[in-house]
Every structure is written in structure tokens, then in C-alpha cells.
Amino acid sequence: MAYSRAGFIRQFLKGWKELHIMPQASRAVLEIEQHEPQEGRRLHFFAKGEEIPLVSQGVWQVCQGIVQLSTLYPNGEEVWLGWAEPSTFFGNWFSLLESYQATALLDVHLTWFSLAEINASPRLAQLILPQLVRRMRQTEALLSITGQRRVEDRLLHLLLLMKREIGQPVTDGTRLNMRLTHQNLANAIGTTRVTVTRLLSKLKNEGAITLDRDRHIILKNDSFMKITDW
């Protein structure tokens, strides 16, 4: 059924309210279950570190895992644009950048939606809009972080953002759900790997962070108390 613009906005606001009264994990499961055909939509698997193909005729939705979004400068330098978590949509359609790439930070399962499907389904378009808002907020936070003069402040705020976005409570703090290399963090805040290694060592010595046996960063409960969150 086709909606008028006013009707579509009403449906979008209703769906937005429904999504925001549920826990994030429950929303992700509900969104995938509600919008895939009963016979099952094909899941595409990409192993950790694998580049995900992007084409302009459709978008991906993350069902499991985390995808890194980035761009390349002409000199070959990689810059983080953010990450896509379960239920998030991503693809060339959402970007004006000529160099736009997606890489699996973990083993991921993705679902493909064509633009024809999205254009034909107001409910699917309604589902995508809140995810775009979420990505926009994430991008604004990253821009704010990279605009800070001190590299140490950039790293601290990036860790705080990741704690909020992809953190998992554990006994002694909050565990970041993806294993990040020092180069990953350096690309995200516009510095060198050597600098990130030095700053992380300092945070470990101060007791602000630890690493679990799988080398995931754990932010201690009382760390970053003086840093202003968004």
C-alpha cells in the first residue's frame, strides 16, 4: 500500500517510538524477524578481515558481527568513518564518497536489500531511517573526536564512544566487543600506531584499561570519570 508523505511520517514516528522503548539487542532481533520473508532471506557470510563488496543497487544489513566503514585518501591513508553493528544498514547508497569500503571486524552475517525492495516497501524504508539517524550521530561524535587538538583526548573519547556503542558489561568493567589493533585506533583518530601503543600502555599502567585473554580492551568501571560524554 502506498503512503502519502504525511502518512509515511506518521508511520515513521510510530515505529521510532516503538523501537526506542525496547532494549537494543531486542530491537535488532525484532527488526530482522519482522522484515525478512517467511521463507527466509539468504545470509551472506564474510570472515574477519574480509572486504565486503559494495554496489550502488542496494544496501547490506548486519545480522551478526561488526563491520568497519572507512575511506582511503589519495596517499593510501585509511580513515575510519565508523562501524555498523547488528541491525545497522550500510552501503554506497548512503555515501557521497568515491572511496568507500567496508571490512568485517569480526566474522559477520549480512542480509542484502535491493533499492527496488526499499522503494516498494514504506515499512522497510521506515526501518532504515532510525538506523541512519544512529549512524549520523556516530559520525558526528567521531568528527568531534578527531577535531580535538590533543591526541590523548581523542583516544580517550573514542574509547568512551565505543564503550557506549559496543560495550559489554563484565565483572571488572566494560569490554569492547571487537578486537581492535593499534592501527585501527590510529586510523580512527588520525595519528600513528606508535602513538596509540604508547598511550594505551600509559592507560594500562594507570589501571584505566586491561586486556582479556582474547586481547579485547576492558575499560575499568571507575575510569574516564572526568571525561564528558555526549
C-alpha positions in Angstrom: 0.0 0.0 0.0 1.4 3.4 -0.9 1.6 6.2 1.7 1.3 9.9 1.3 4.3 11.9 2.7 2.3 12.8 5.8 1.2 9.2 6.3 4.7 8.0 5.9 6.0 10.5 8.5 3.3 9.3 11.0 4.2 5.7 10.4 7.9 6.5 10.8 7.4 8.3 14.1 5.2 5.5 15.4 7.9 3.0 14.5 10.7 5.2 16.0 8.8 5.3 19.3 8.3 1.5 19.4 12.0 0.9 18.6 13.2 3.2 21.4 11.2 1.6 24.2 12.9 -1.8 23.7 16.5 -2.8 24.5 18.9 -2.5 21.6 19.5 -6.2 21.3 15.8 -7.0 21.2 15.2 -4.3 18.6 17.9 -5.8 16.4 16.3 -9.3 16.5 12.8 -7.9 16.1 13.8 -5.8 13.1 15.3 -8.7 11.3 12.5 -11.1 12.0 9.7 -8.7 11.1 11.2 -7.7 7.7 12.5 -10.8 6.2 10.2 -13.1 4.1 8.8 -16.1 5.9 10.7 -18.5 3.6 14.0 -16.9 4.9 16.3 -14.4 3.3 19.8 -15.5 2.4 22.5 -14.7 4.8 25.9 -13.8 3.4 29.0 -14.7 5.4 32.2 -12.7 5.5 35.2 -13.8 7.6 37.0 -11.4 9.9 39.3 -9.1 7.9 37.5 -9.7 4.6 36.4 -6.8 2.5 32.7 -6.6 1.8 31.6 -5.8 -1.8 29.6 -2.6 -2.1 27.4 -1.8 -5.1 25.0 1.1 -5.7 21.9 -1.1 -6.4 21.3 -2.0 -2.8 22.4 -2.0 0.9 23.5 -4.5 3.5 22.0 -5.1 6.9 24.2 -6.5 9.7 22.6 -9.6 11.3 25.7 -10.6 13.3 29.1 -9.2 13.9 30.6 -5.7 13.4 31.6 -4.0 10.1 34.2 -1.3 9.9 33.4 1.6 7.5 36.3 3.6 6.1 37.7 5.6 3.2 41.1 5.9 1.6 42.9 9.2 0.9 44.9 9.5 -2.4 48.1 8.9 -0.4 46.8 5.5 0.7 46.0 6.5 4.2 42.9 4.8 5.7 40.4 6.9 7.7 37.6 5.4 9.8 34.1 6.5 9.1 32.5 4.4 11.9 31.2 0.9 12.3 28.0 -1.0 11.6 26.5 -3.2 14.4 23.7 -5.7 14.3 20.5 -4.3 12.7 22.5 -1.4 11.0 22.3 -0.8 7.3 25.3 0.3 5.2 26.3 0.7 1.6 27.4 3.0 -1.2 23.8 4.4 -1.4 24.3 6.2 1.9 27.6 7.9 0.9 28.9 10.5 -1.5 32.5 9.3 -1.1 34.1 7.8 -4.2 36.4 5.7 -2.0 34.1 3.9 0.5 34.9 0.5 1.8 33.5 -2.0 4.4 35.6 -4.6 6.2 34.5 -7.3 8.6 36.0 -6.6 12.1 34.5 -9.9 13.3 33.0 -12.8 11.4 29.8 -11.3 10.1 26.5 -12.4 8.6 24.7 -9.9 6.4 21.4 -9.6 4.5 21.1 -7.8 1.2 18.2 -5.5 0.3 17.9 -4.1 -3.2 16.8 -0.5 -3.8 13.8 -1.8 -5.6 12.7 -3.6 -2.5 13.2 -0.5 -0.3 11.4 1.8 -2.7 8.4 -0.6 -2.8 8.2 -1.0 0.9 7.4 2.0 3.1 7.8 -0.2 6.2 11.3 -1.2 5.2 12.1 2.5 4.4 10.8 3.3 7.9 13.1 0.8 9.4 16.1 2.2 7.7 15.5 5.8 8.8 16.2 5.3 12.6 19.4 3.4 11.7 20.5 6.3 9.5 20.0 8.7 12.4 22.0 6.4 14.6 24.9 6.4 12.1 24.7 10.2 11.7 25.1 10.6 15.5 28.0 8.2 15.5 29.6 10.1 12.6 29.1 13.5 14.4 30.8 12.0 17.5 33.7 10.8 15.5 34.1 14.2 13.9 34.0 15.9 17.3 36.7 13.4 18.5 39.1 14.0 15.5 38.7 17.8 15.9 40.3 17.7 19.4 43.8 19.0 19.5 45.4 16.6 21.9 45.8 13.0 20.6 45.4 11.6 24.1 42.0 13.3 24.4 41.0 11.8 21.0 41.8 8.3 22.1 40.0 8.7 25.5 36.9 10.0 23.8 37.0 7.2 21.2 37.2 4.6 23.8 34.3 6.2 25.7 32.2 6.3 22.5 33.0 2.6 21.8 32.1 1.8 25.4 28.7 3.3 24.9 28.1 1.9 21.4 29.6 -1.6 21.5 30.4 -2.2 25.2 29.5 -5.3 27.1 29.4 -5.2 30.9 31.8 -7.6 32.6 32.9 -8.2 36.2 35.5 -5.5 36.3 34.3 -3.0 33.8 33.1 -2.8 30.2 34.5 -5.0 27.4 34.7 -3.7 23.9 33.1 -6.3 21.7 35.6 -6.2 18.9 39.3 -6.8 19.0 41.0 -3.6 17.8 44.5 -3.3 16.5 46.6 -0.3 17.4 46.5 0.6 13.7 42.7 0.5 13.8 42.6 3.0 16.6 45.3 5.2 15.0 43.2 5.4 11.8 40.1 6.3 13.7 41.8 9.3 15.5 44.3 10.5 12.8 47.5 9.6 14.5 50.3 6.9 14.2 50.3 3.4 15.5 53.3 4.1 17.6 51.5 6.9 19.4 48.5 4.8 20.1 50.7 2.0 21.5 52.4 4.5 23.9 49.0 5.9 25.1 47.4 2.5 25.6 50.5 1.4 27.6 50.1 4.5 29.8 46.4 3.8 30.3 47.2 0.2 31.3 49.9 1.3 33.8 47.4 3.8 35.3 44.9 0.9 35.7 42.3 2.6 33.4 42.2 -0.4 31.0 43.1 -4.0 30.9 43.1 -6.7 28.2 41.2 -10.0 28.4 42.7 -13.3 27.2 41.4 -12.6 23.7 43.1 -9.2 23.7 39.8 -7.2 23.9 40.1 -3.9 25.7 38.2 -3.7 29.0 37.6 -0.2 30.4 37.6 -0.2 34.2 34.3 0.9 35.9 35.9 4.0 37.5 38.0 5.1 34.5 37.2 8.1 32.3 35.0 9.6 35.1 36.3 13.1 34.3 35.6 12.9 30.6 32.4 14.5 29.4 30.2 12.1 27.4 27.9 13.1 24.6 
